[in-house]
Amino acid sequence: MTPDHDRARGPGGRTGLSDLLRGHRLAVGLTQAELAGRAGVGVRTVRDLERGRATRPQRTTVDLLADALGLSGDERREFVDTARPAASRVPAADDPPVALPQPVPLLGRERDVAEVSGLLDAYPVVSLVGLAGVGKTALAVTVAHAVAARHPAGVAGVLVGEGSDTADVLAASASMFGVNRLADLSCRIGDRRALLLVDAVDRAPDAVAEALRVLTSAVPALRVLVTGRRPAGLPGELVRPVAPLDVPPAGVEPADRADLGRWPAAALFAARFAHARREPPTPAELPALAALVRRLGGLPLAIELMAARGRILDVTELLDRYGDRVLDLTGVRPGWEPADPSAGTVTLRDAVATSYHLLATADRAALRRLSAFRNRWSVELAEELLADGGRRWDAAPMLDRLRELGLLSVRGTGPFRFRLLDAVRDFAAEQADAEGETARIRMRHAAVIAGLVNRTAPGLVGAQMSGAVHVLDEATSDITAALAYAAEHAPETALLLAASLPRWWRLRGRDVSGRRRLRRLLADPRTAGARPTLRAWAMLGAARLAAEHGAGAEELPAARAALAVFAEAGDVTGELSARSVLCALLLGLGAHDEAREQAEAALASATRHHRVREMAVAQAHLTWHDVREGRLAGARRRLATVDRLAAQCGDQRLRVLARADQAELTRLEGRYAEAVEQGRRVAAALAELGDPGRRRRTVGAVGLALAHAGRTDEALTTVAELWPSGAVPGRRRPPAVEMLDPPGAGGNARTEDALRGLIEGHVALHRGDRELAAEWFAAAADAAEGVADRRDLVEALVGLAVSTADPRVLDRLDAARQVTGVSLLPQEEELLFSLTARRRR
């Protein structure tokens, strides 16, 4: 009896649910939110129940609340009886009879329920097909209840038993509608529509198929909803595979427990986990929860079995212990009847094996090969893998059979929309091991992925760049797996694959790991006999990536050697690429004259061979030299040429980069408001192109233009966007502590640190705090010291000279100009002239 037992009572003198729930909650000292969190239900559900707005909650909700409240014995029975009274509704005289259990609450199946409900209006037989434990029966029962009103002759269900024959199925079906013979069933239903649910058709597929042929022929108004691991095989049957629940995509994690509902698989795990452990998953456990349900493939059976182990282990421990062996999960086989005599313990491996053995021998072999794919793949890649070097054949019919059995997931509309469930892939890989096929399959997979990358990589420059990047992004897991296997067993294949990836690695911020992989492959003695041009491309790729993290000096000899190989082979594309990479490396090392020579040679070669894009790239390289020497008008003319040539060859990314340089040039010319507008447009375009590093540099340039213009609050907003740990406007913080990277960090990071120091320095200068400005400019100069391909060092030293009275700064500025070859701009000369005149006075 709860403390509120004398409050308002419901019919028959019993305490109403709202008061009963509130009394139990207060007795254990929980708030509504705490009770909802402990039970794994929405706080709105608890609130509505206590306010009497929800009078008959789902049985699962009642059980979750009872568990969370710690109810047992008479208290639990009273609570359940009050929440779900047996005679809560008297059926109307014209209600169709429904001889099925009440549906259980479903998560993430709303679209499935609506689709299947609609299909029953158009097809006499609809088969829900999928792996054991995917939720076929629960979906079917829910659909049957949802469409009961449209079937006035009644709704009934039959569970097929092992060894049933046609007569058994016919007799059971007739009896469920209250008759004994098929002829009586026809009279009983007449022309009124009725629905029969036939569950577990795969236990006696031939008998069920024959019985359903007889039933649908004798009773045309009868609609049949079938569940099983394979279709019934009837004329006019519509096969509707049941997919697992949606899981959080890789790299995406729930923000909090309330966010779990976005992914039904995660929400189901949390709800079932609440049965095993009173405390809901903590925020620290949510990343492991997301990874775990991804590994379980969203399969409800696997989720149920895994969550049950929460009585002993927390979520992180579950992932560590079972993440690599989900096939071994064991539990009780689910069924929709209260007592299913055929139910028993089952492992996830058993569930997959049953569907696997329904396949023909050739389809099993194909499934074993497809297990090599790590994520989503296309029909074309599947056909290439299955061909195994021989004649390709149409794989679509085989893939459709896998889909019908629930072994294959098909999601989305792009080419990469096919994927084996993790449990299916693991089982198929086990079978491949047993057949001694794994080495051959993995080798074929590596060759197929190498072919995909080699076909796609040329598109990483030019008009098709975004599409090429998307393809490689889709294949990331397979690229990683293929590289790892080939590096050990077929290093030349790995070298061929890796040599095509540097541009993609650079765009995705993997320059350090990509360069390391290339260097290992080049050092492998087994690649020494590879084609010289292949090795040259690999060396050039390592040099391209080295330029991204300030290690250009280490790769300069390799870039020179690659240029020599391409020149000797007459490979114009390779030669132009090598000269472009050398331009970047030499600029970074302060070898400006040689960098100019390489750019001019590249421009001449590209013009001679009518290579429009390479002409644009060479002009872009030469633009820097004009800026370095203070010829801003000449630099603007070059950038206009770059934009025209890039438009001519359809290279949108090159056009955007040229416009980013134009915005920077506008800032150097002192037109700050115009530079801000140009830079913001370019930053948005770079975000769409997926070039985060260059976007950050451009947004930083916008911040610097704002600081120069005295728009200090806007400039500091830019700092806060790019460097969340940065200074708070109005608060003085030590710049040396706030630099994001130490002096030994990569070139890009140090360039960004220099840029931030310049912005903060100019903001402090405009606010009259010369001491703080000097600290920031000094930090910017230190960060830019090893980044000789930009004029940030000179800008920082000019700012430092203006902010401090230390005469040694001017000496340091002169030395920096000699090393970098950077000429002072008119506004910089004016500042320094004023400074010198002030000191003379």
C-alpha positions in Angstrom: 0.0 0.0 0.0 1.5 3.4 -1.0 1.4 6.5 1.2 -1.3 8.0 -1.0 -3.7 5.0 -0.7 -6.5 7.2 0.8 -6.6 9.6 -2.1 -9.1 9.5 -5.0 -9.9 6.0 -6.2 -11.0 4.7 -9.6 -14.0 2.4 -10.4 -14.7 -0.3 -7.8 -12.9 1.7 -5.1 -9.4 1.0 -6.5 -6.7 3.6 -6.4 -6.4 5.3 -9.9 -3.2 4.8 -11.9 -2.2 8.5 -11.7 -2.3 8.5 -7.9 -0.8 5.0 -7.6 2.2 5.9 -9.8 2.7 9.2 -8.0 2.5 7.5 -4.6 5.1 4.8 -5.5 7.4 7.4 -7.0 7.3 9.7 -3.9 7.8 6.7 -1.7 11.2 5.9 -3.3 12.1 9.6 -3.5 12.3 10.0 -7.2 11.4 13.0 -9.4 9.5 12.4 -12.6 12.7 12.9 -14.7 14.7 10.5 -12.5 12.0 7.8 -12.8 11.8 8.3 -16.6 15.6 8.0 -16.8 15.7 4.9 -14.6 12.9 3.2 -16.5 14.2 4.2 -20.0 10.9 6.0 -21.0 10.2 9.6 -21.8 9.6 12.0 -19.0 6.5 13.1 -20.9 5.1 9.5 -20.5 5.5 9.7 -16.7 4.0 13.2 -16.6 1.0 12.2 -18.7 0.3 9.1 -16.6 0.4 11.1 -13.4 -1.9 13.7 -14.8 -4.4 11.1 -16.0 -3.8 12.0 -19.7 -2.7 8.4 -20.6 -5.1 5.8 -19.2 -3.9 2.6 -20.7 -0.1 2.5 -21.2 1.6 -0.3 -23.2 2.4 -3.4 -21.1 6.2 -2.9 -21.8 5.9 0.6 -20.4 4.2 -0.7 -17.3 6.8 -3.3 -16.7 9.6 -0.8 -17.1 8.0 1.5 -14.6 7.4 -1.3 -12.1 11.1 -2.4 -12.4 12.3 1.2 -11.9 10.1 1.5 -8.8 11.3 -1.8 -7.4 7.8 -3.2 -7.1 7.2 -6.9 -6.4 4.6 -9.2 -5.1 1.1 -7.8 -4.4 2.3 -4.2 -5.0 3.4 -5.1 -8.5 0.2 -7.0 -9.3 -1.9 -4.1 -8.1 0.1 -1.7 -10.2 -0.1 -3.8 -13.4 -3.8 -4.6 -12.9 -4.6 -0.9 -12.4 -2.5 0.2 -15.4 -3.8 -2.6 -17.7 -7.2 -3.8 -16.4 -8.4 -7.0 -18.1 -11.8 -5.6 -19.1 -10.7 -2.1 -19.8 -12.8 -2.0 -23.0 -16.0 -3.8 -24.0 -15.8 -4.7 -27.7 -18.4 -3.1 -29.9 -20.9 -5.4 -31.6 -19.4 -4.7 -35.0 -15.7 -4.9 -34.0 -13.9 -7.6 -36.1 -12.6 -10.5 -33.9 -8.8 -10.4 -33.5 -7.3 -13.7 -32.4 -3.8 -12.5 -31.8 -1.8 -11.4 -28.8 -1.5 -7.7 -28.1 1.3 -6.0 -30.0 4.5 -5.1 -28.2 5.8 -1.5 -28.5 8.0 -1.2 -31.5 10.9 1.2 -31.9 11.7 2.7 -35.3 9.2 0.6 -37.2 6.6 3.3 -37.9 7.4 3.4 -41.6 7.5 -0.4 -41.9 4.0 -0.6 -40.3 2.6 1.9 -42.7 4.1 0.3 -45.7 3.1 -3.2 -44.9 -0.4 -2.1 -44.0 -0.7 -0.5 -47.5 0.7 -3.6 -49.2 -2.0 -5.8 -47.8 -4.6 -3.7 -49.7 -2.8 -4.5 -53.0 -1.5 -8.1 -52.7 -3.3 -11.3 -51.5 -0.1 -12.6 -49.9 2.6 -10.4 -48.3 5.7 -12.2 -46.9 7.9 -10.5 -44.3 11.3 -12.1 -44.7 14.5 -11.7 -42.7 17.0 -13.2 -40.3 15.8 -14.8 -37.1 15.4 -12.2 -34.5 15.1 -9.2 -36.8 11.5 -8.6 -35.6 9.4 -10.1 -38.3 6.7 -11.5 -36.0 6.5 -8.4 -33.8 6.0 -6.3 -37.0 3.4 -8.7 -38.3 1.3 -8.6 -35.1 1.5 -4.8 -35.0 0.4 -4.6 -38.6 -2.4 -7.1 -38.1 -3.9 -5.0 -35.2 -3.4 -1.8 -37.2 -5.5 -3.1 -40.2 -8.1 -5.1 -38.2 -10.8 -2.5 -38.9 -10.3 -3.1 -42.6 -10.9 -6.8 -42.2 -14.4 -7.2 -40.9 -14.5 -11.0 -41.2 -11.7 -11.2 -38.5 -8.0 -11.4 -38.0 -6.3 -14.6 -36.9 -2.9 -16.1 -36.6 -1.3 -19.6 -37.0 2.2 -20.5 -35.8 3.6 -23.3 -38.0 5.2 -26.2 -36.2 8.0 -28.4 -37.3 6.8 -31.3 -39.4 3.4 -29.7 -40.2 1.7 -30.9 -43.4 -0.8 -29.2 -45.6 -3.8 -30.6 -43.8 -2.4 -29.4 -40.5 -2.0 -25.8 -41.8 -5.5 -25.8 -43.4 -7.2 -27.2 -40.2 -5.4 -24.7 -38.0 -6.3 -21.8 -40.2 -10.0 -22.8 -40.4 -10.2 -23.3 -36.6 -8.8 -19.9 -35.9 -11.9 -18.5 -37.7 -14.3 -20.7 -35.7 -15.0 -23.3 -38.4 -13.9 -26.9 -39.0 -13.8 -27.3 -42.8 -12.5 -25.3 -45.7 -15.9 -25.1 -47.2 -17.3 -23.7 -44.0 -14.5 -21.1 -44.0 -15.5 -19.9 -47.4 -19.1 -19.4 -46.2 -17.9 -17.8 -42.9 -15.9 -15.1 -44.7 -17.9 -14.8 -47.9 -16.9 -11.5 -49.7 -15.9 -9.8 -46.5 -12.1 -9.3 -46.1 -10.2 -11.3 -43.5 -6.6 -11.5 -42.5 -4.6 -14.6 -41.6 -1.1 -14.2 -40.1 1.1 -17.3 -40.8 4.3 -17.2 -38.6 7.5 -19.2 -39.1 6.7 -20.5 -42.6 10.2 -21.9 -43.0 9.5 -24.7 -40.5 7.4 -26.4 -43.2 7.8 -24.3 -46.4 6.3 -26.8 -48.9 3.3 -27.6 -46.7 2.6 -23.9 -46.0 2.9 -23.0 -49.7 0.4 -25.6 -50.8 -2.0 -24.8 -47.9 -1.9 -21.1 -48.8 -2.5 -21.8 -52.5 -5.6 -23.7 -51.5 -6.8 -21.1 -49.0 -6.4 -18.1 -51.4 -8.1 -20.0 -54.2 -11.0 -21.1 -52.1 -11.4 -17.8 -50.1 -10.6 -14.9 -52.5 -11.4 -12.3 -49.8 -8.7 -13.7 -47.5 -5.4 -11.7 -47.1 -2.4 -13.5 -45.8 0.6 -12.0 -44.0 3.5 -14.5 -43.8 6.7 -14.3 -41.7 9.8 -16.5 -42.3 13.4 -16.6 -43.3 12.3 -17.1 -46.9 9.3 -16.3 -49.0 6.3 -18.7 -49.3 6.7 -19.0 -53.0 3.2 -18.2 -54.1 1.9 -16.6 -57.3 1.1 -12.9 -56.6 3.1 -12.9 -53.4 4.9 -9.7 -52.5 8.2 -10.2 -50.6 9.0 -7.4 -48.2 12.4 -7.9 -46.4 12.5 -6.7 -42.8 15.7 -4.7 -42.2 17.4 -4.4 -38.8 16.9 -1.2 -36.8 18.8 2.0 -37.7 22.1 2.4 -35.8 24.2 5.6 -35.2 26.5 6.0 -38.3 30.2 5.6 -37.8 31.7 8.7 -36.2 28.3 9.8 -34.8 27.4 9.3 -31.1 24.4 10.2 -29.0 24.8 13.5 -27.3 22.9 12.3 -24.3 20.4 9.7 -23.2 17.5 11.7 -24.7 19.3 11.6 -28.0 19.2 7.8 -28.3 15.7 8.0 -29.8 17.2 9.2 -33.1 18.5 5.7 -33.7 16.0 2.9 -32.8 18.7 0.3 -32.3 20.3 2.5 -29.6 17.0 3.2 -28.0 16.1 -0.5 -27.9 19.4 -1.3 -26.3 18.9 1.3 -23.6 15.3 0.1 -22.9 16.4 -3.5 -22.6 19.5 -2.6 -20.6 17.1 -0.9 -18.1 15.7 -4.4 -17.3 19.2 -5.6 -16.4 20.5 -2.6 -14.5 18.5 0.0 -12.7 20.9 2.8 -13.6 20.6 4.0 -17.2 23.8 4.2 -19.4 26.0 7.0 -18.2 27.2 9.7 -20.6 30.6 8.1 -20.5 29.1 4.8 -21.8 27.2 6.3 -24.7 30.2 6.1 -27.2 30.5 2.4 -26.4 26.7 2.0 -26.7 26.8 3.5 -30.2 29.7 1.3 -31.2 28.1 -1.8 -29.7 24.8 -1.5 -31.6 26.7 -0.8 -34.8 28.6 -4.0 -34.2 25.3 -5.8 -33.6 24.0 -4.5 -36.9 20.8 -3.2 -35.4 19.5 -6.8 -35.1 16.9 -6.8 -32.3 17.7 -10.4 -31.3 21.4 -9.5 -30.9 20.5 -6.4 -29.0 18.2 -8.3 -26.6 20.9 -10.9 -25.9 23.6 -8.4 -25.4 21.6 -6.1 -23.1 20.7 -9.0 -20.9 24.4 -9.2 -19.9 24.1 -5.8 -18.4 23.3 -7.5 -15.1 27.0 -8.2 -14.8 28.9 -5.8 -17.1 28.7 -2.2 -18.0 28.3 -1.0 -21.6 32.0 -0.5 -22.2 32.8 -3.9 -20.8 30.2 -5.4 -23.1 31.9 -3.8 -26.1 35.4 -4.9 -25.0 34.3 -8.5 -24.2 31.8 -9.3 -27.0 32.4 -6.7 -29.7 34.5 -9.1 -31.7 32.4 -12.2 -31.1 28.8 -11.3 -31.4 28.1 -14.6 -33.2 28.5 -16.3 -29.9 25.7 -14.5 -28.1 23.3 -17.0 -26.6 19.7 -16.5 -25.4 16.1 -17.7 -25.8 14.6 -17.8 -29.2 11.7 -15.3 -29.3 8.2 -16.3 -30.3 4.8 -14.5 -30.4 2.9 -17.3 -28.6 3.0 -17.3 -24.8 4.4 -20.8 -24.9 6.2 -22.0 -28.0 7.2 -25.6 -27.6 9.9 -25.3 -30.2 11.6 -22.3 -28.5 14.9 -22.9 -26.9 18.4 -21.5 -26.6 19.9 -20.1 -29.7 23.1 -18.4 -30.6 23.3 -15.6 -33.2 25.5 -17.9 -35.2 22.6 -20.4 -35.3 20.2 -17.7 -36.5 22.5 -16.7 -39.4 23.5 -20.3 -40.2 19.8 -21.3 -40.8 19.4 -18.6 -43.4 22.9 -19.4 -44.9 21.9 -23.0 -45.5 18.8 -21.9 -47.4 21.1 -20.7 -50.1 22.1 -22.7 -53.2 25.8 -23.7 -53.2 26.8 -21.0 -55.7 25.1 -18.3 -53.6 26.9 -19.5 -50.5 30.2 -19.2 -52.3 29.3 -15.7 -53.5 28.3 -14.7 -49.9 31.7 -15.9 -48.6 33.5 -13.7 -51.2 31.3 -10.7 -50.4 32.3 -11.0 -46.7 35.6 -9.3 -47.8 33.9 -5.9 -48.1 34.1 -4.0 -44.8 31.3 -1.5 -45.4 28.9 -0.6 -48.2 29.7 -1.5 -51.8 28.2 -1.2 -55.3 26.8 -3.9 -57.7 29.8 -3.2 -60.0 32.3 -3.8 -57.2 30.5 -7.0 -56.2 30.6 -8.3 -59.8 34.3 -7.5 -60.1 35.1 -9.3 -56.9 32.9 -12.3 -57.8 34.5 -12.6 -61.2 37.8 -13.5 -59.5 39.7 -12.4 -62.6 37.5 -14.4 -65.0 34.4 -13.4 -66.9 32.0 -11.0 -65.1 28.4 -12.1 -64.7 25.2 -10.4 -63.7 25.1 -10.5 -59.9 21.8 -8.7 -59.5 19.6 -11.8 -59.2 21.9 -13.3 -56.6 21.9 -10.1 -54.6 18.1 -10.0 -54.7 18.0 -13.5 -53.3 20.3 -12.4 -50.4 18.1 -9.4 -49.9 14.9 -11.6 -49.8 16.5 -13.8 -47.1 17.4 -10.7 -45.0 21.2 -11.4 -45.4 21.8 -8.2 -47.4 21.0 -4.6 -46.4 20.1 -2.1 -49.1 20.1 1.5 -47.9 20.1 4.8 -49.7 20.0 5.7 -53.4 23.7 6.0 -54.4 25.8 3.1 -55.9 27.3 2.3 -52.6 24.1 1.1 -51.0 24.7 -2.7 -50.4 26.0 -4.1 -47.1 26.1 -7.4 -45.3 25.0 -7.3 -41.7 28.1 -7.6 -39.4 26.8 -10.9 -38.0 26.3 -12.2 -41.6 29.7 -11.0 -42.7 31.4 -12.6 -39.7 29.6 -15.9 -40.3 30.5 -15.9 -44.0 34.1 -15.1 -43.2 34.2 -18.1 -40.8 32.9 -20.3 -43.6 35.5 -18.9 -46.0 38.2 -19.9 -43.4 36.7 -23.3 -43.1 36.8 -23.7 -46.9 40.4 -22.4 -47.1 39.4 -19.5 -49.3 40.3 -16.5 -47.1 43.7 -15.7 -48.6 42.4 -15.8 -52.2 39.4 -13.7 -51.3 41.4 -11.1 -49.5 43.9 -10.9 -52.3 41.1 -10.4 -54.9 39.5 -7.8 -52.6 42.7 -5.8 -52.5 43.0 -6.0 -56.3 39.4 -4.8 -56.8 39.9 -1.9 -54.3 43.2 -0.9 -56.0 41.3 -0.8 -59.3 38.6 1.3 -57.8 41.1 3.8 -56.4 43.2 4.0 -59.6 40.0 4.7 -61.6 38.8 7.3 -59.2 42.1 9.1 -58.2 42.4 11.1 -61.5 39.1 12.8 -60.7 40.6 14.2 -57.5 41.7 17.2 -59.6 39.4 19.0 -62.0 35.6 19.3 -62.3 34.9 15.8 -60.9 36.8 16.3 -57.6 33.8 16.2 -55.3 32.4 13.0 -56.8 35.8 11.3 -56.6 36.2 12.3 -53.0 32.8 11.0 -52.2 33.6 7.6 -53.8 36.8 7.2 -51.8 35.0 8.4 -48.6 32.4 5.6 -49.2 35.2 3.0 -49.6 37.3 4.2 -46.7 37.0 1.0 -44.6 37.7 -1.2 -47.6 40.7 0.9 -48.7 42.1 0.5 -45.2 41.5 -3.2 -45.1 42.9 -3.7 -48.6 46.1 -1.7 -47.8 46.7 -3.6 -44.6 46.4 -7.0 -46.2 48.3 -6.2 -49.4 51.1 -4.5 -47.5 51.8 -7.8 -45.9 51.1 -10.3 -48.7 51.3 -8.3 -52.0 53.3 -5.1 -51.4 53.4 -4.1 -55.1 49.6 -4.0 -55.1 49.7 -2.0 -51.9 52.1 0.4 -53.5 49.9 0.8 -56.5 46.9 1.5 -54.2 48.8 3.9 -51.9 50.4 5.9 -54.7 47.0 7.0 -55.9 45.8 8.3 -52.5 47.9 11.2 -51.4 45.6 13.9 -52.7 42.6 12.3 -50.9 44.7 11.7 -47.7 45.7 15.4 -47.8 42.0 16.5 -48.1 41.0 14.3 -45.2 43.8 15.4 -42.9 45.7 12.1 -43.1 49.0 13.5 -44.4 51.1 12.1 -41.5 49.7 8.5 -41.6 49.6 8.4 -45.4 53.2 9.5 -45.7 54.3 7.0 -43.2 52.5 4.2 -45.1 54.1 5.3 -48.4 57.6 5.4 -46.9 57.2 1.9 -45.4 56.1 0.5 -48.8 58.9 2.2 -50.7 61.4 0.8 -48.1 60.1 -2.7 -48.5 62.6 -4.7 -50.6 59.8 -6.5 -52.3 58.8 -3.3 -54.1 62.3 -2.6 -55.4 61.4 -4.1 -58.7 58.2 -2.2 -59.2 57.8 0.0 -62.3 60.0 3.1 -61.9 57.1 5.5 -62.6 55.0 3.7 -60.0 57.7 4.2 -57.4 58.1 7.8 -58.6 54.4 8.5 -58.0 54.7 7.0 -54.5 57.8 9.2 -53.7 56.0 12.3 -55.1 52.9 11.4 -52.9 55.1 11.2 -49.8 56.6 14.6 -50.7 53.2 16.2 -51.3 52.0 15.0 -47.9 55.3 16.1 -46.2 54.6 19.7 -47.3 51.4 19.6 -45.3 53.2 19.0 -41.9 56.4 20.9 -42.4 58.6 17.9 -43.3 59.4 19.0 -46.8 63.2 19.0 -46.4 63.1 15.2 -45.7 61.3 14.5 -49.0 63.0 17.1 -51.3 65.5 14.5 -52.7 62.7 12.1 -53.4 60.7 14.7 -55.2 63.8 15.6 -57.4 64.3 11.9 -58.1 60.6 11.5 -59.1 60.9 14.4 -61.5 64.0 12.8 -63.1 62.1 9.5 -63.6 59.1 11.2 -65.2 61.3 13.3 -67.5 63.2 10.2 -68.7 59.9 8.3 -69.2 58.3 11.2 -71.1 55.5 11.2 -68.6 54.1 14.8 -69.0 51.5 14.4 -66.3 54.1 13.1 -63.8 56.6 15.8 -64.7 54.1 18.6 -64.2 52.9 17.1 -60.9 56.5 16.8 -59.7 57.3 20.4 -60.6 54.2 21.6 -58.7 55.2 19.6 -55.6 58.7 21.0 -55.8 57.4 24.5 -56.0 55.6 24.0 -52.6 58.6 22.3 -51.0 61.1 24.8 -52.1 59.0 27.8 -51.0 58.6 26.2 -47.6 62.4 25.8 -47.4 63.0 29.4 -48.5 64.6 28.5 -51.9 62.5 31.1 -53.7 64.6 31.4 -56.9 64.5 27.7 -57.5 60.8 27.6 -56.7 60.3 30.3 -59.3 62.3 28.3 -61.9 60.2 25.2 -61.3 57.0 27.2 -61.7 58.2 28.8 -64.9 59.3 25.5 -66.3 55.9 23.9 -65.4 54.1 26.8 -67.1 56.2 26.4 -70.3 55.7 22.7 -70.4 51.9 22.9 -69.7 51.5 25.6 -72.4 53.5 23.5 -74.9 51.3 20.4 -74.2 48.0 22.4 -74.0 47.4 21.3 -70.4 45.1 24.1 -69.3 44.7 23.1 -65.6 48.4 22.7 -65.1 48.9 26.2 -66.7 46.5 27.5 -64.0 48.4 25.8 -61.2 51.7 27.1 -62.5 50.3 30.7 -62.6 49.0 30.3 -59.1 52.5 29.3 -57.9 54.0 32.3 -59.6 51.5 34.6 -58.0 53.3 34.1 -54.7 56.5 35.5 -56.1 54.7 38.6 -57.3 53.3 39.1 -53.8 56.6 38.4 -52.2 58.3 41.1 -54.2 55.4 43.6 -53.6 54.0 43.5 -57.1 50.4 43.3 -56.1 49.0 44.5 -59.4 50.9 41.8 -61.2 49.7 39.2 -58.7 46.1 40.3 -59.3 46.5 39.8 -63.1 47.9 36.4 -62.5 45.0 35.4 -60.3 42.5 36.6 -62.9 44.4 34.3 -65.4 44.1 31.4 -62.9 40.4 32.0 -62.6 39.9 32.1 -66.4 41.9 28.9 -67.0 40.2 27.1 -64.1 36.8 28.0 -65.6 38.0 26.8 -69.0 38.9 23.4 -67.7 35.9 23.2 -65.3 38.0 22.9 -62.1 35.7 24.5 -59.5 38.1 23.9 -56.6 40.9 25.7 -58.3 38.6 28.6 -59.0 37.7 28.8 -55.3 41.3 28.6 -54.3 42.1 31.5 -56.7 39.4 33.5 -55.2 40.7 32.8 -51.7 44.0 34.2 -52.8 42.2 37.2 -54.3 40.6 37.9 -50.9 44.0 37.7 -49.3 45.4 40.0 -51.9 42.6 42.5 -51.4 43.5 42.6 -47.7 47.2 43.2 -48.5 46.1 46.1 -50.7 44.4 47.6 -47.6 40.8 47.2 -48.8 39.6 45.5 -45.7 35.8 45.7 -46.0 36.0 44.2 -49.5 38.4 41.5 -48.3 36.0 40.5 -45.5 33.1 40.1 -48.0 35.2 38.2 -50.5 36.7 36.0 -47.8 33.3 35.0 -46.3 32.0 34.0 -49.7 35.1 31.9 -50.3 34.9 30.3 -46.8 31.4 29.1 -47.5 32.5 27.6 -50.9 35.4 25.9 -49.3 33.1 24.3 -46.7 31.0 22.9 -49.5 34.1 21.5 -51.2 35.3 19.8 -48.1 38.7 21.6 -47.7 38.7 22.4 -43.9 42.4 23.4 -43.7 42.1 26.0 -46.5 38.8 27.2 -45.1 40.3 27.8 -41.7 43.1 29.9 -43.3 40.5 31.9 -45.2 38.3 32.5 -42.2 41.5 33.6 -40.3 42.3 36.0 -43.1 38.8 37.5 -42.7 39.5 37.9 -39.0 42.8 39.7 -39.8 41.0 42.0 -42.2 38.4 42.8 -39.5 41.2 43.5 -37.0 43.0 45.8 -39.4 39.7 47.6 -40.0 39.2 48.1 -36.2 36.2 45.8 -36.1 37.7 44.1 -33.0 34.6 42.4 -31.6 34.0 40.7 -35.0 37.6 39.7 -35.3 37.6 38.1 -31.9 34.4 36.2 -32.8 36.4 34.7 -35.7 39.1 33.7 -33.3 36.6 32.0 -31.0 35.2 30.1 -34.0 38.5 28.8 -35.2 40.2 28.4 -31.8 37.6 27.6 -29.2 40.3 27.8 -26.5 41.2 31.3 -27.5 41.1 34.5 -25.7 37.8 35.8 -24.4 37.1 39.4 -25.6 38.1 41.9 -22.9 40.2 39.3 -21.0 44.0 39.3 -21.0 45.4 35.9 -21.3 49.1 34.9 -21.8 49.6 34.2 -25.6 52.5 31.8 -25.0 50.1 29.5 -23.1 47.4 29.7 -25.7 49.4 28.8 -28.9 47.8 25.6 -30.1 51.0 23.9 -31.2 54.6 23.9 -30.1 57.4 25.2 -32.4 58.0 21.6 -33.7 54.4 21.2 -34.9 53.4 20.8 -38.6 53.5 23.7 -41.0 49.8 24.2 -41.3 49.2 24.3 -37.6 52.1 26.8 -37.2 50.7 28.9 -39.9 47.3 29.0 -38.2 49.1 29.9 -34.9 50.9 32.8 -36.6 47.6 34.0 -38.1 45.9 33.9 -34.7 48.7 35.9 -33.1 48.4 38.5 -35.9 44.7 38.9 -35.3 45.0 39.1 -31.5 48.0 41.5 -31.9 46.1 44.0 -34.1 43.0 43.8 -31.8 45.2 44.7 -28.8 46.9 47.4 -30.8 43.6 49.0 -31.8 42.4 48.9 -28.2 45.6 50.7 -27.1 47.2 47.8 -25.2 50.7 47.9 -26.7 52.1 45.5 -24.1 49.6 42.8 -24.9 49.9 43.5 -28.7 53.7 43.0 -28.4 53.2 39.6 -26.7 50.8 38.4 -29.4 53.0 39.7 -32.3 56.1 38.0 -30.7 54.2 34.8 -30.5 53.0 35.1 -34.1 56.6 35.7 -35.2 57.9 32.7 -33.3 55.2 30.5 -34.9 55.9 31.8 -38.4 59.7 31.5 -38.1 59.7 28.1 -39.9 56.9 28.8 -42.3 58.8 30.6 -45.1 56.2 30.2 -47.8 54.0 33.1 -46.4 54.7 36.7 -45.4 53.2 36.2 -42.0 56.7 36.5 -40.4 57.3 39.9 -41.9 53.8 41.1 -40.9 54.3 39.9 -37.3 57.7 41.6 -37.0 56.2 44.9 -38.4 53.5 44.7 -35.8 56.0 43.9 -33.1 58.2 46.8 -34.1 55.2 49.2 -33.9 54.2 47.8 -30.5 57.6 47.9 -28.7 60.5 50.2 -28.4 63.1 47.4 -28.7 65.4 48.3 -31.6 66.5 44.7 -32.1 63.1 44.0 -33.7 64.1 46.1 -36.7 67.3 44.1 -37.1 65.3 40.9 -36.9 62.9 42.2 -39.5 65.8 43.0 -41.9 67.2 39.5 -41.4 63.8 38.0 -42.1 63.3 40.0 -45.3 66.7 38.8 -46.6 65.8 35.2 -45.9 62.2 35.3 -47.3 62.8 37.9 -50.0 59.6 39.6 -48.9 59.2 43.2 -49.8 57.4 45.6 -47.5 54.0 46.9 -48.6 53.4 50.7 -48.8 51.3 50.7 -45.6 54.1 48.8 -43.8 56.8 51.1 -44.9 54.6 54.1 -43.8 54.2 52.5 -40.3 58.0 51.9 -40.0 58.8 55.3 -41.2 56.5 56.9 -38.6 58.1 54.7 -36.0 61.7 55.7 -37.0 60.7 59.4 -37.1 59.1 59.1 -33.6 62.2 57.5 -32.2 64.4 60.3 -33.7 62.3 62.8 -31.9 
